Amino acid sequence: SDIRKRYAKKIWENYRKLKGMSAEEKNKRLSIASNK
C-alpha cells in the first residue's frame, strides 16, 4: 500500500502540474489577445 500511496502522489502532482500549465497557457492566450 505504501507504493500505491507514492504512485497516487505522483499522479496527483502531475495532475496539478498539468492544471497549472493549462492555466498559464490560458493567461498567455488572453494576454496575446488583449495585446492585439
C-alpha positions as CSV (number, residue, x, y, z in Angstrom):
1,S,0.0,0.0,0.0
2,D,3.0,2.3,0.6
3,I,3.9,2.0,-3.1
4,R,0.3,2.8,-4.0
5,K,0.4,6.0,-1.9
6,R,3.6,7.1,-3.6
7,Y,2.1,6.3,-7.0
8,A,-1.1,8.3,-6.3
9,K,1.0,11.2,-5.0
10,K,3.0,11.2,-8.3
11,I,-0.2,11.2,-10.4
12,W,-1.7,14.0,-8.2
13,E,1.5,16.1,-8.6
14,N,1.4,15.6,-12.4
15,Y,-2.3,16.4,-12.5
16,R,-1.7,19.7,-10.6
17,K,1.2,20.5,-12.9
18,L,-1.0,20.0,-16.0
19,K,-3.7,22.1,-14.5
20,G,-1.2,24.8,-13.7
21,M,0.2,24.7,-17.3
22,S,-3.2,24.9,-18.9
23,A,-3.9,27.9,-16.7
24,E,-0.6,29.5,-17.8
25,E,-1.5,28.8,-21.4
26,K,-4.9,30.4,-21.0
27,N,-3.2,33.5,-19.4
28,K,-0.7,33.7,-22.3
29,R,-3.5,33.5,-24.9
30,L,-5.6,36.1,-23.0
31,S,-2.6,38.5,-22.8
32,I,-1.8,37.9,-26.5
33,A,-5.5,38.5,-27.5
34,S,-5.6,41.7,-25.3
35,N,-2.4,43.0,-26.9
36,K,-3.9,42.8,-30.4
